[in-house]
Amino acid sequence: MTQFLTLPTLAALIAFCTLCLAMMSLYRYVHFLQKKKDLLQKIEASTVHWAPATSLAQGQSGARSPKGIGWLSKTLQFLGVKAYKGLSDQEYSAARLKFLQAGIAHPQAVSLFWGSKAMLSIAFVLVFFALDSLFSFVLSTTWMSAIGLSAAIIGFYLPELWLHLKRRQRANTLERGFPDALDLLVVCVEAGMGLDGAINRVANEIQLSNLALSQELKMVTMEIKAGKNRQTALNNLAARTNLDEVKNFVGLIVQTLRFGTSVADTLRVYSDTFRTARRQKAEEKAAKLPLKLVLPCGLFIFPALFVVILGPALIQIFNALLK
């Protein structure tokens, strides 16, 4: 183990961590520029009715993205198109659905994603060989090939990990806000509003507390206004959220509309059932907690207690044996 952790190997690990931090910083910077651009576009859209024509022309000419970001985006799109060219329509639709579940509706998201995977794979391998030529690692050809292949695999699957974390974060956000939205929906329907109007009203009411769920509900309203039937719009909601609670809710609403029963009574019963299920799930997690604490207690807490309790006694026994 000590022979493997030589100075060149340690330098390679430090360089690899530095590269990861640099990529994260670049992503945060690009995300900041995108948010700034979106905010400027909202300001221009809100002032379009009173702004002079000259200022509008200047604003449109100055609203372009920076040259470095535009060049990087075009490069990633080119690599992405070449990378996913062999995908079928079903695989492309599945990849597109993953981005929708993560809250990313950009039309070029799939190409940028695959371009990032290809670029990171190449970049990690090039960085490793650059470090090898700089520090002259004393490694065999087998080790060089294995580390290079590992670097390419890490660069290829790093965007997959980011997308998985993004999807899980959005799913947790939607899951936290769905009970409150369901209660508001019950109140609106029982007050006499139609289901479409109630969904639109709930989307506007929860916009500040849960923006992700508000966007999903507004998407349902927009699809219905665009001409899709209610069942298709609700099924699309279930596919975008990918939550069992929302899928059960959509299935219940679809059956209610098909058989002509009361929507208010159905929502009231489902809301009570949903609250009971959440309470039972919390009780189940609390019951599993002692079993999950066995391993941390055995590894970290009990050895420290044994040292504190038995340590003085062992020292006294050791001194008595020496005498």
Secondary structure, 3 states (H helix, E strand, C coil): CCCCCCHHHHHHHHHHHHHHHHHHHHHHHHHHHHHHHHHHHHHHHHCCCCCCHHHHHHHHHHCCCCHHHHHHHHHHHHHHHHHCCCCCHHHHHHHHHHHHHCCCCCCCHHHHHHHHHHHHHHHHHHHHHHHHHHHCCCCCHHHHHHHHHHHHHHHHHHHHHHHHHHHHHHHHHHHHHHHHHHHHHHHHHHCCCCHHHHHHHHHHHCCCCCHHHHHHHHHHHHHHHHCCCHHHHHHHHHHHHCCHHHHHHHHHHHHHHHHCCCHHHHHHHHHHHHHHHHHHHHHHHHHHHHHHCHHHHHHHHHHHHHHHHHHHHHHHHHHHHHC
